[in-house]
Amino acid sequence: MPGVFISFEGIDGAGKSTHIEGLAQAFRACGRSVTLTREPGGTPLAEKLRTLVLNDPMDAMTEALLVFAARRDHLQQLIEPALARGDVVLCDRFTDATFAYQGSGRGFEPAILSMLESWVQALPVTSRLRQPDLTVWFDLDPAIAAQRLAGARVPDKFEAQPVEFFRRVADGYAQRQAQDPQRFARIDAAQSREAVWQDVLSAVQNKGWLA
Ligand code: TMP
């Protein structure tokens, strides 16, 4: 069976994690081999870069270069080999997060992000870029996300940002969806956990990847 690449996006506090785990179990129950991973991160080098990006102060260009460096290693070492084996790759965030956080959130030039995307995600031989086959976007009002995050854990550099930052990030996700609507499934993440799960499942079933 051909590999399947699914990414999961949304502002901090949108509640992606339990549903990504649930989908991994659902695919495994159907006999599929699953690679569960995240960005920034997923390989030893990319996890080191993650620690820097999430904790050290730096400007938006440095952040963008580090997340794309981590992505390059992640694609080469983990994602491409997994897709070549026919795995289902479930990735907690991918390039849409860079456009949303570094682009919209921090105000960094999207044209430069597009250039980095075209270098880092270029597939050999063809002129195509590696992109997720489906992006499940957990869309949530930043005010609700902030309430959910409050007191949950010690916030990292991004989680500590004010609600206005997350409004810009949410706008960034909406712009990415508008540019490539076929790839995105928008989930209303303000619903109950069960309703969100049903929508996540339907988004994947609609693609014919799960019975
Ligand atoms: P996580 O907490 O969902 O694992 O995400 C890590 C944080 O990194 C989250 O606040 C979003 C941020 N991030 C970026 O700023 N740019 C990126 O390209 C990625 C993948 C994540």
Boltz pocket constraint, residues with backbone or C-beta under 6 A from the ligand:
constraints:
  - pocket:
      binder: B
      contacts: [[A, 12], [A, 38], [A, 39], [A, 40], [A, 54], [A, 67], [A, 92], [A, 93], [A, 94], [A, 95], [A, 97], [A, 98], [A, 99], [A, 101], [A, 102], [A, 158], [A, 159]]
      max_distance: 6.0
